[in-house]
Amino acid sequence: MEQKLSDNWITSNHIDFEYKKYILLAYLQHVNDCFEVTKLYPALSELVKHYRNLVALRDQKNSLYNSFPEKLNSADLQQFKLVYEKLCTDDHLMQELESIISFSIPQFEHHLAEGKKIYDFIESKLNIYPVGIVPLHTDAGYLLLLNGDARETVVFEYQITIFDQPTERYRAIGVQYVSSFEKNLSNTYENIKGDLIRYNRNLPNPATYVIESELTLPLEDTLLPLAKRTLVKYLH
């Protein structure tokens, strides 16, 4: 089963509708299998990337093809540029490419919608709140995760970085695993924070947040990516 789709999957090897349809449907079956066991990542982010690439390819193809008849020679979707070899006629190639794009875009839209439903449902089951006094600077600190019925609290150190663009400001969050604490009466969130302060004297009063999930979820594939986004949204 196809588990990965290259960035240039449409234009690599043969540009043939039936062949590309087979490749795409095999990949999307893998995505379905992930969604059925609530493994959202990296499947969901890859769907977004491939969908955006497809739309960019469609728009650029239409724009250039309307200007003059050409044959697709190669593609660099990472740069969103198409390289064309001018020819007088290219009907078969362009028809195949059009068929592939026309079939693929609705397929991606359907699976993106399904992924978003799962994402929104899980997000509604996450509860976030601070532990102790919140410092003035919250772009670095600790994230405590309680995963449904799991018997331990998993702790990550987080760092939020801000990237300024001409029209928008972006925030990226990175995390690093610190430790896990068994869930019991002595390991309250406040006690865990105290242990973290003793462990790292460079953060005497770290920003510390708990995210509790009402559902038991795959940690790396679902809970941690959603928790990171939840924390960024909560802080900013």
Summary of the structure (lengths in Angstrom):
residues: 236
radius of gyration: 23.1
end to end distance: 40.3
largest distance: 77.8
contacts: 659
relative contact order: 0.14
helix: 45%
strand: 25%
